[in-house]
Amino acid sequence: MAPEPLKKLQQEIEKTQASNDEQAASMADLRDHIQRAIDEPENAPGLLEALRGSFAQFQADHPQLAAAIQSAVDFLAESGV
């Protein structure tokens, strides 16, 4: 079962309309990273890196998505990832 911050991030990604092809690709990549981390927790460091790398990309156009990304980053960091 996925931790709540990751579930919320998945939901936010699904309801967010990408502003361009680059954002759409980044969102698809994040979806994949999240699922891999849920399926195999040893993949969580890769998710943390992907989230940190994508935060700035969504901060201006999609502040709710950026907030969900930050919550997931905080959760993973607090979990010792």
Steps between C-alpha positions, in 0.01 A plus 500: 500500500631843406581755771254790510739767361571281198129430446428872511779567254364236264156660520640847437697379197187339355292817528771740381495609136855528367584840351731353236652175373795527738270518802290211368814287467615599848161412647507159330852445634388594852205258476743222407741588782218509755367161393848344508558637852164366617559158343862477613593737786870469420421725200401788730837681465440526124156645566641755743755612241232525229272702727772743597590545135142569392388738775619821332351395167148498645527772764384791285233338279368235739541610862273224635708234327818667628357494854420128467853438371644687798284299742624176344862622519453588867340162571779307327771706671337449841481126422876490462513464122 
